[in-house]
Amino acid sequence: MSMRNLDKLFKPTSVALIGATARERKLGAIALANLLGAAGPGTQLNGTKFSGNIWPVNPKYDALMGLKCYRNLAQLPKAPDLAIICTPPATITALIRELGALGTRAAIVMTSGLDPVREQSLRLAMLKAAKPHLLRILGPNSMGLLVLKLGLNASFAHLGASSGKIAFVSQSGALVSGVLDWANAHGVGFSKFISLGGSYDIDFGDLLDYLAGDIDTAAILLYMEDIQAARKFMSAARAAARSKPVIVLKAGREAEGAAVAAWHTGALAGSDAVYDAAIRRAGMLRVYSAEELFDAVETLTHIRSQRGERLAILCNGGGLGVMATDALVGSGGKLADLSPDTVIALEKALPRGWSHDNPVGLPGDAPVQRYVDAIKPLLDEPQADALLLLHAPTAMVSSIDIAEAVTPLIKATSRTVLSCLLGGTTVAPARQVFNRAGIPTYDTPEKAVHGFMQIVQYRRNQETLMQVPAQLPMSATPRRARVREIVAAALAAGQTVLGECRSKEILAAYGIPVATTRMAADVEAALAVAADIGYPVALKIHSPDIGHKSDVGGVALDLDTPDILRTAAAAMLKRVRRMRPDALIDGFTVQQMARRPQSHELIVGVTTDAAFGPVILVGQGGIAVEVTADHAIGLPPLNMVLARDMLARTRVSKLLAGYRNQPPADIDAVCYTLIQVAELVADIGELAELDINPLVADADGVIALDARIRLQPGQKSDRLAIRPYPQELEEQVTWMGLSILLRPIRPEDAPQHMDLFHALDPDDVRLRFFTSMRELPVSQLARLTQIDYDRAMAFIATHTGPDGKPETLGVVRAVADPDNIHADFAIAVRSALKGKGLGHILFEKLVDYFRSRGTEALVGEAMARNKGMQRLVKSFGGEVTPSEEPGVVNLHIRLRAP
């Protein structure tokens, strides 16, 4: 389930409290007092009291707190929209079943103290009881929720909250209490405040889907401990983060135990690093404390247009500027250079002896007008992406006068401006001026700079979410069938660890360059192989039991002659048998020596995370990878933008860029390797772990010198947290004598998609987008080409044009709601090709796909004069009906019974 019936949870007109009681400090007593707004200071929400019906249920009472108390559910006047359950664990399943039959569609289970041994069976029983009625369950062990607009406090929290535009969702009940305390002390208000509890049914994914469309919510805050349904979470998070800021406080940052030491990637890719990668991939922002959480809201809900990372600083004291600069540089930020025009303008505004640089320092006795004259050119500085105003109070000028004077200028600019007013009660009125104007304000330079860097990181994450990737380098199609043969044969033989030769064969099948490597059963065979491939060679021990061959002296390099090879092999066998007498030794691998003196050693790997499934790792390689700990993690699938972003987050990327006499490495080749590894992971479900170490990279490209793969049979087909490109939906068809390919759209199709847009007549653009557009914005192009295959589908018709390049002839798309009830569709075909049947071919592909996934109906809108679209819909048995909007018609094609 997803958003089904969540409106009953957040917009109830009646609430039944099962287990209500008069016994002090009991769950049912506190929850009832909160519903009535009578539990003490702060619980009556923003002066609003819940106006719906409240029905206590307990056979021991006739009345509670002035309300009639009902003996059982059957006595209630009607089915409540929302039920709150505060009864013992053994009663819950029967209550859920009875509530569902009665017609209730949402319940909060506050009951805690569940028996860990019986918890799974209770979970299954509760869900089984709820499913026939589509009854949604929040909890168990939930503190409940607050809906401030309704005055609804359906919780047992000790405090209420004030109304605001922030939705807070927490897995921790203890944190709920702490955050409410903090928020009340700091005047922070909420639209909704939700305690997830055990997440038997309603989870983060469901709530993100709901809150993304909630007009009362401007920002979403999550306190997260773990994720159960990663794919649903990633789909919901990516959708929500495109519409409003989503900020995550993830607990459990320390490593939860490294993977088996034989696998570098598993040892490096800790659980917290994977969560970090997932949060970044979804376009959300991660913070590390409750205070940072609300600082981030203060910042992100008030940011203006900001494209870069350069900060200008105006301060009334040199020390303030130094503190801010130290904090900025220390956190990886950049000071903006001042342009000549700005320097000239400041020369006129400031007294002689000013800094002539950024930070711009004002003397302590600067009058109000000098702040105004100084801030004007800085707001127009083309080399600054944001401005920070730092002010310490003085006896010579009023802080509030300064705030009131500069606020109109700040409100009129499109530039992001942050403020820092040092002090307490003296500057409090000035802070209020900035707060009322929506200008983020902080009490220390360090906090202000941290707020700016949160904007920078959030912008980076959003750009990664929205950026259009470059086209992939031309390459041969992976030899998937051969790889599946290798995997099937290994598993049939009981082998789960593939040695170097087989692992390299798999990599080569996916277009990743590998060093020529061959097996040798003994020393004589190794000599024969070396003679065949040519000296010098590298010799390595081959054993399924030895992961890090160099740790046991199992690697010998630059062997130039047969005698040297023979001696090295004998010594290696003796050494390995002494150090690992338990290891099965299959022989040796002999590898052509790759001499690339200006190369860098990288590691590229795969490991399987318990929550998010397979993840990709890249970083500095070699024998000391765990010591250098220089790596970045990403979730597959990848494209060039995502691969470049991963690589840029490593320290070794600076070396790859070139320095002194060292030429830059082929970055595209490294990124392509990451993309192909991600594709391998998507294709081969049994691939659990992979180490390519080292992958050497230089100006001539990359080459894998060593590799090892671990297989795990029986992996789930949907194990990736983000659904990969559905290659199985590709279909070759013939149209007007042309062989065209119908396939799902890829992010790399963006250039051809822009060409398709330009091939539409202006009137066709209006019919498709309901407005006149001369250009397709890059952000919208990204949305159209970077789709979530788990919820949306776009099929393009493509063929090779006269210039030998791919050409998109038309596209049809639909986006399903989270519950897969309706999918909104649209279609566009090159104007020159209209009326020739291509639209019908594309639309048939779309209808068949959404019918196969169980979607109830395709729906859409068209302009009333778009007769071609209306004929197309009717040809598939659809209906065309008038819309409430003039000049528009509704389109509806039923795919299955409701």
N, C-alpha and C positions, 0 to 999 in steps of 0.2 A: 504493500500500500504506500501511498504518499500523502497527498493533501486531502484525501477523501474524508469528509465529515470533520475536518479540523475547525470549520466555522462554528460547530457546536461546542468546541473546546474554548474558543476565543470570543464567541459572541452568543453566549447562552442567555435565554430569557428565564430559565428556571434551573435551580441547583438543588439536588438532594444530597444531604450529608448523612451517609450511612455509618453508624457508630458514634453519632452525636452523644454527648454526655455532659453532666453537670459536675463531674469530678475534676477538681482543679489540676492543672498541669498535664492533663491527659490530652492526647492528640485530638480527639473529637471535641473537647471543650475549647481548645485554642482555635481550631479551624472554624468552629461556629462563631466564636467571638470575632474573628477576623472577617468572616462573611458579613457580620452585622456592623463591622467598623467599631467594635466596642472593646477591643483587647488592650487598649492603652494608647499612649501618644504615638502619632505617626501612622496608625493603622487605618485611619479614615483617609482614603486616597485622594489627595489634592482637594479636600473638602467635598468629594463626591462619594455617595453611598450607592451600592448596588441596588438598582430599582426593580430587579426581577424577583421572582418568587424564591424563597429559601425554605426547604422542607427538611427538617431534622427527622431522622429515622432511628428509633431505638425502642424496643418493646417495653423497656423499663420505665418510660416517662410518658406522661400525657402532654406535658408542655416543657419547653426549654427556652430560657431567655425571652419569654413573652411570645414564643411561637408555638403553634400546635405541633406536637411530636407524633409521628406516625409509627405504628407498631411494625409494619413491614412495607415492602415495596408495593404490594397489591392495593394498599389503602391510599396510596398517593392519588391526588386529583387527576393526574395524567402522567405520562412518561416525561421525566425531566430531561432537558437538553444535556445537562452535565451531571454526573454523579461523582461524589467524592467518597472514597472508601477508606475507612479508618478501623476496620475490623481485623481479627486475627487471620493469619495466612490461610488456615484451613477453610475459611469461609469465602475466599475471594472468587474462586472459579465458579461456584454456584451463583454468586451475586452477579458476576459478569454475564452468565448465561441468562439469568432472570431479567437483568436490565436490557439485554439485547432483544429478548422476546417482547419486552414491554414497549420498545421503540426508542430507548436511549441510544445515542450514537457517540458519546464520549464519556470517558471516566478517568479520574485521577486516583491512582492507588497510592496512598500515603503509607500504607503498612510497611514496616521494616522488620528486621530481625528474622529474615527468611532462613530456613535451614539450608546450609550450603549443599548438603548431600541431596536434598530434594528439590533444589532450586530449578534445575533444568526440567524436571517433570512438571513442576508447577508452571513454568514458563509455557511449555507446550500445551498444558491443559487450559491456561488462560487464553492463549491465542486461538486454540481450537473452539473455545466457547464464544469468542468474540467474532470470529471470521464470518459465520453465516449472516450476521447482522451488520457487518462492516463497522462494528463498534471500535472506536479508537481508544487506546490505553496509554496514558502518561504515567510512567512508573514501572514497577513498584518502587518503594523507598524514595518517592518524590516529595519534596517540600511543597509542591503545588505550583501555582502560577498567580501572577497579578496582571490584570488588564486595566491599565490606569484610566483609559477613556470611559470605561464602564463603571469604574469604581469597584471593580471586582477583585477582592483579595481571597482567592481560593487557595490559601496556603496556611501553614502553621509557623510562618516566619514571625519573629518577635517584633519586627518593624514593618511599616508600610513604605510607600515611596511616593515621590511627586511625579507629576506627568511630564513627559518629554518625548523625544523622537528616537530614543535608543532602545533596541530590543536586546535583552541579555539572556543567554541560554547557558546553563551550567550543568555539568555532570556531578558536581559536588554540592551537597546540601550545606555543608559547613561553609563553603565559600559564599553561598547565597546570603547567609546571615552576615558575614563579614563585609561583603560588597554593599549590602543595604545600609549597614552602619556607615561605611565610607561615603556612599552616595548621599545620604541624608546630611552628613557633616559638610559635604562640599557642594550641596545644591544641585546634584546631578539627577535628572529626571528620566523616566523610562516610558516607552509605549507599552512594552510587555516585558515581564520578568518571569522566566520559566526554569524550573528545576526538572531536569530530565529523569533523574533517578536511574533505575536499572535498564531503561530503554528496551523493554520487552517488545514494544510495538513502535511507538513514536520515537524517532531518533533525530540526529542532527540533519540528515538529508531531508526528512519530511519538513522540519521547521525552517530550514533554509529556503526550500521551495515556497513555503507559505509566506515567510517574512519578506522574500524578494518582491512579492507583489503587494505587500501591505502598505497602504498609503500613509498610515500613521507612523511608519518606521523609516528613518533616514539613514541609520547605520545599525549594523548587527555585530554584537559582541558574543564570542564563544569562549567558554572555559571548557577545555577538552582534556580528557585523560586517555581515551582510546577511541578507536573507530572500529565498528563491526562490519558494516556494509560499505566497503571502500568505493565501489563503482557508483553506487547511488549517491554517496557523499560527494565524490568528485564532480559528478554531473550537476548536482544541486549547487555546489559551491561555485563552480565555474559560471553557472547561469546567474546566481545571486551577485557575484563580484562584478559582473558587467553592469549592474544597475545601481549598486550602492556600496559603500565601504563595508567590508567584512573583516573584522579584527579578531585574531585568535590568540588566546593565552593557553599554551599547551604545557601541561604539567609533565613531570617525569623526564627531565632533560638528561639525566645521567644515563650512561649506557646500561642496557638491561642484560648484559652478558654477550660477549662477542661470539660469532659463529665459530665453527670448527677451525682450528688454527691452520689446517691444510689449505684453506682458501683465503687468499689475501682480501678479495672483495667482501666476503662475508665478515671478516674481522674488522674491516674499515667501515662498512655501511651499518652503523648502529641505528636502532629504531628511531631515535630522536632526529637523526639526520634525514631519515626517510620522511618523517612527518614534516620537517622543514621543507623538503623538496616538494611535497604534495601541496603544502600551503602556498608556496611560491608559484607552483604550476597553475593553481586555481585563481591566481590574481588577488589573493587575500594578503593581509599583513600580519606577521607574527610579532607579538610582544612578550615580555618576560616577567612582568609583574602586574599586579592589579592597578597600581598607580599608572604604569605605562599604558595600560588598557584604556583608561579614561583620558589620559593625555593625548593618546592617538585619536580618540573621538573628537576631542577639542580641536585637534589640528585638521584631520581629514575632512570633517564636515564643513570646514570653512575655507578650504584651499580654493584658490582661483586657478586660472590657466598657468601651468608650469611645465616646461618641456625639458629643462636642463637641471644641472646640479650645482650651479654657482651662486653663492650667497654674498650679498652686500650687507654691510653692518654700519649702522649709525649709532654712536654712543656719546655719552657726556662724561667720559672718563677713560683715560688710556688703559687702566687696569681692567675695566669691563671688556674692552676690545681684545685685550690679550687673553683673558679667560675664555671668551667666545671663540677666538681663533684657535687656541689650544684644543678646545673641545671639538671644533669642526675638523681640524686636520687629523686629530687623534682618532676620529670616527670615520675617516676616509672621505670627508667632504672637501669642497674646493672654495677658496675665496675668489670672488669675481674681480677681474681687472677692471679699472675705471677707464672709460674711453676718453679721448682728448676733450670732446665736447662737454662731458660731465665734469672733468677737472676744471675747465674754464668757468662753467656755471657755478661750481663750488667756490672758486677763487673770488667770485663776486659776492657770494653769500657769507663767507667765513672770514674771520680775522686772519691777518698774516701769521704764519707759523703753524697753520693746520697741517695735518699729516700728509696731505697730497697723495694719499693712498687709501686703500681699503684695509681695515676699518677706518671710517671717517669719524674723527674725534671732535666733539664740541667742547669748549671750555665749560667748567662747572657753572659759571654765572651766565651762560647763554640765555638770552631772553626768548620768549615764546616764538617771536617772528623768525628768529634764526633757525629754530627747528623746522618751521614751515619752509623757509628758503632752502634749507639743506635737503629736506626730504623730497622736494619736487624733482630735481634732476636725478636723484637716485631711483625714483619710481619709473623714470624714463630710460634708465641705463640699459642699453641693448645687450651688454655682456653679463648682466645679472639676471638670474631667474627668480630670485626672491629677495626680500629685504627684511632684515631684523633690526628693530628699534630697541636699543638698550638704554634704560634711564635709571639713574639713582637719584633719589630726592635730595634737593638742596634748599637752603633757607632763602636763596635769591629768587627762585621761580617756583610757581605752583605746578605740581605734577598734573593735577586735573585740568589746569588751563592748557597745558601742552597737549594732553590727550584730546580735549575738545577741539583744539585748533587743527591737529593733524588728521583727526578721524574723517572729516569730509574728503580729504585728499585720498586717504587710503580706500574709502568706500567707492570712490570714483575710478580707481585703477583696476586693471585686469590682472595686475601682478599680485602674487601671494605675499602678504606682509604678516610677520609675526612680531609680537612685542614682549618685552621683558621689563617688568618694573620691580626693582629690588626694594625690599622693605615689607612692612606689615600694615598696620592701621593707617600710616601716613599716605600710602599709595593706593589703599583700597578703593577710594572713590574713583581714581583714575582707571583702575582695573575694570570697574563697573562700566565706565564709558566704553572701553574697548570691548567688553563682553557683550553689551547691548548692540554694538555695531557688528558683531560677528567676527571680531579680530582675535585670533588665538593669543592668549597672554599667559606668561609663565613668571615664576618668582625667582629663577636663577638663570644665568646665561647658559649653563650646561643643559638645563631642561629645555630651554628654547632651541638650542642647537640640536638636541636630540629630537625635538619635534620636527625640525627641518629635515633631519636625516630619515625620520619615519616617512615623510612625504617623498623623499628621494627613493627609498626602498619600495614604497607602495607604487610609485610611478613606474619603477623598473618592472615590478611584477605585472602591472596593468599593461605595460608596453609589450611584455613577453606574451601576454594573453591575446593582445590585439594585433601584433606586428605581422605583416605579410612576409612569409619566408621566400627566399630565393629558390629558383628551380634547382632540382637535384642535378648533379653531374650526370651526363649520359652514361649508362652502364647496361650490361647485359642483365636479363631477368635471372634472379636467383634460381639455382638448380634445386628446387624444393624437393622434387621426387627423389633425387639421389640422397639428400640429407635424411629424408624419412626412411629410406632403405637402411642407412647406416644406423640410425637410432633404433629401428625395429630389430635389426640383427643383433645389436649390442644387448638390448633388453631380453631378447629371446635366449641369449647365451648367459644371462644373469649378470651382465656387466652394467654397472651404474656409473662408473668412472671411465671416461674415454681418455686414452693416452694422447701424447703429443701429435702423432701422425694423423689419427682419426679426427682429432679436434681441429687440426689445421685443414684437413680436407673439407670439413664443414665450413670453416671460415672462408676458404677459397671459393666454395660453391656460392657464397653470398657476396662475392666480389671483393673480399678483403685480401690484400697481398700478403703472402706468407713466404717465409724462407723455405727453400727446397729441403725436405726432411724425409728420411727413409729409415725403416726399422732394420735392425740387425740382431739376430738371435745370439751371436757370440762374437768373439774378437775377430775371427777369420771373416765372418760375414761383414763386420764393420769395415775391415780393410778392403773388401771387394766393393762395398758401397762407396767408400771414399775415393777409390780409383775411378769409379764410374762418374761421380759428380764433380770430382776435381778438388785438389787441395788448394788452400787450407780448409780445414773443416772444424766443426765443433762437435764434441762427443758428449752425450748425456745418458745417464742411467735411465732405464725405462722400467717403471714399477707402478702398479695401481695403488700401492700402499705409501708411496713417497710423494708428498705434495711439493715441498720446497727442496728441490734437488740440490741446490747449492749449499743447503744447511748440512748435508751429509757428504759433501765433496763429490757430488754426482755430476759435475759439469767441468769440462776441460775445453779451453778455447785455443784458437790459432794453432792447430796441429798441422805442421807443414809437410811431414813425411810419414811413410808407413811405419818406420821404426819408432818415431815419436808417438804415433797413434797406438801402436801395440803396447808400448810401455805405459802410456796414460790409461789405457783400458784395463790392463792388469792391476795397476795401482788403484784404480777407481773401484773395481770389483772387491778388492781386498778391504778397502776403506769402508765401503757401503755395508758389506757383510758384517764388519766389526761394529759399526755404529747402529745398524738396523738389522739385527739377525732375524727378526720376525717378518721382514718384508719379502714379498714374492718379487723376484727379479726376472723380467721377461727378456732382458737383453739390453740393447742400446738403441739410441737414435743417433743417426749421423746427419749433420746439417751443413749445408754449404755456408761457409763463413761469410757473414755480411759485414763488410768493412765500410762503415759510414762514419768517418771521423767527426763530422759536424752535426751529428744527430743527437736527439734527446730521447731518453728512455721514459716511456709512458706506461701506465696500466689502464686497461679497459676491461671492465668486468660486469658480471651479472650476479646478483644474489636474490633470494626470494624472501621478502619481508612478510611477517605473520599477518600484518594488517593490509598492506597495499600490494602484495604479490611481487612480481619481478621488478627490480629496479636496476638502473644502469649506473655505473661508476666510471669516472675518468680522473686521472691525476698523474702525479709524478711516479714513475715506476722504478724497477730495480729491486735489489734484494732488501732494501731498507724501507719499503713502502709504509709499513706500520709505524716506523720511527718518524719519517718526514710528515706523515699524516696530511699530505697535500692532495686533496681530492674533492670532487663535487659529485652530487648524486642527482639523477633525474628519473622521472617516470616515463616508461615507454607508452605510446609510440613517440618518436622524435621527428623533428624536421630541422632544416638548417638553422633557423632562428633559435630553437631550443637547444640544439647541439652547441652552437656558438656561445649561448648563455651559460651552459654548463662549463665549457672550457674556460670561459672568461672568469669564472669564480675560483679558479685554481691559481696558485702562485707560479706554477711552471708555465702558464700561458704567457707571462712576461718574457720568459726565456724563448719561447717559441716565436715571439714577435721579432726576434733578432736583436743583437747588440754588438757594438764595436765591429769586429771583422766577421761576426757570426751572422750568416744570412738568415732571414726569417724562414721558418718551416712552412710547409704546405698545410695551412690551417684547414682548408676545404677538405683535404684528404683525411685529416683527423676527424672532422665532423661527419664526413661520409661514413667512416668506419663506425662511429657511434650510431648513426641512423641504421646501418645495415645490421649491427648487433641487435638493435631494438626490433628490427623486422624479423630477425631470426627468432627472437624470444616470442614474438607474436605468432609465428608460424609453427614453432615446435613446442607444444604444450609441456613435453616432458623435460625440457631444459630447466634445471633448477639452479645451477651455478656455472659460471664461466670465468676463467682468468686468462687474459692475454697479457703476459708480463715477461719480457718487455715488448711493447709496441714501439719500435724506433721511428722517429719522425724527423725529417729534415726537408730541405728545399725540394728534393726530388719526390717526396711523398712519404708513405708509411710502409712498414713491413713488420709482420708479426713474427717474432723470433721464437716464442714459446707460447703454448696454449694448453688448456686443460678444461674439460667439460664434465659436469656431473649431471646425471639424468635422474629423474624421479618419476616412475610410472604412476598413472592414475591422477595426474594433475587436472584441475578443473579447467574446462574450456573458457570460462569467463574470468580467469585468474588475474588478468590485467585490470588495474584500477580504472583505466581509461580504455574504452573499447577501441581496438586498432582498426585500421582501414579494412573494410569487409571485402576482401578480394573475391570471395566466392560469388558476389553479386555482379561481377563483370559479365557482359554478354555482347557477343558480336552479332550484329544484324545487318541485313541488306536494305537499303533505302534509296530509291531512285537510281539503282544501278551501282550505288556506292556501298562499300563495306564500312560501316561505322561501329564504333564501340560505345555501348551504353555502360556507364560505370559510375560508382559514387564519386563525388567531388573530393579532391585533395587540397590541402593548403597550398601546394605548389602550383595549382591551377589558376592562381590569382592573375597572372599576366594575361592569360587567355580569357579569363572572366571579364577583365577590363576591356579587352577587345570586343567581347560579346556585347557589353554595354554600349560601346561606341558604334556597334553595328545596328543598334535599335534606332528607328526614327523617333524624333521628338514626341510624336503622338503616342507611339508604343511605350515610351518611357513613362508618359503620364498615365497610361492605362495600367502599367505594371506597378509603379511606385505611388500613384495617386498625387503626383506633383511633378513639376518641371525640374529636371536636373540636367546640367550640362556635364558634370563630372560625378563620378562615384567616389565619395570620401573613402580614404584608406581604411578608417575604422569600420565602415560598413562593408567594404570589400573583405576585410578580415572576418567579419561575422558571417558573410555569405560563403566563404571558402573554408573556414576552420569550424566545422560543425561537430557537434557531439553525436557520434554515430549511435549512441545508446538511446537517444531521444529524438534525433532528427535524421533526415535523409535528404540528400540532393543528388539526383542523377543527371549527369551531363551526357550529351551526345557529342562525341569527338572523333575527329579523323585527322590524317596528316594532310596539311594544306599544300598548295603548289610550291611553297618555299621549303618544304620538307619539315616544317615545324608543326606541332599539334595545334589544332584549331577547334574551339568550342562552338558548336552549331546551335545549341539550345540547352536549357536547364529546367528541371522541374524539382520542386522541393516541398517538404512539409515538416513541421515541428510539432511533435506530440506533447500534450500536457503530461505532467508527471504520472498521472494515473492511467495514461494510454487510452483515454476516452475519445478525445478529439485530436485531430492533427490539422493545423492550419496550413494550407497549401498555396503555392504560387507557381507560375510558369512563364518562361520567356524564350522566344525563338528569334533568331536573326530575322529582321524585317524582310529581307530579300527572300527568305525561305518560308514565309507564312503561307498557309493554305495548301501545303504539299504533303501533309500527313505526318510530319515530324513531331508535332505537338501531341498527336494521338499516340504515337509510339512511346514517347516519353511518359505521358500520363498513364498509359497502361502499365508501364513498369512501376510507377509509383503506387498505383492502386493495388497491384499484385503484392508489392512489398508490404504495405501497411495492412492489407488483409491477412497476410501470413503472420504478422506479429500481433494480431488480435485487436487492432485498433477498431473502435466502434464506428467512427465516421471521419471522413475528410470534410473540412469546412473551409470556407474562404469568403472573400468579398471581391466584387468587381464593380467597375463603373457600369451604370445602366446601359450606356451606349456600346459597351464591349460585347457585342453579339457573338463574336467568335468564341470567347470564353464560355458564354452561356450555352452555346451549341455543344461545345466539348463536354461540359458537365452533364448535359442531358443525354449525350450519347453513351454515357456510362451509367445511366439510370438515375442521375442526380436530380435534385430539385433546385429551382431558382425562385426566390421569394423576395418581395420588396424589403428594403431595410428602413430603419427609422431615420437613417441619414439620407437626405435628399440626393438623388442622382446615383445611389448605390444599391446593389442587390446582394442578397445573401446566397451563398452556394453551399449545397449540402449533398454528400454522397454517402449513403449508409453502406458500411462494409460488413457488419454483423449485427445480430440482434442485441439490444441493450442487456 
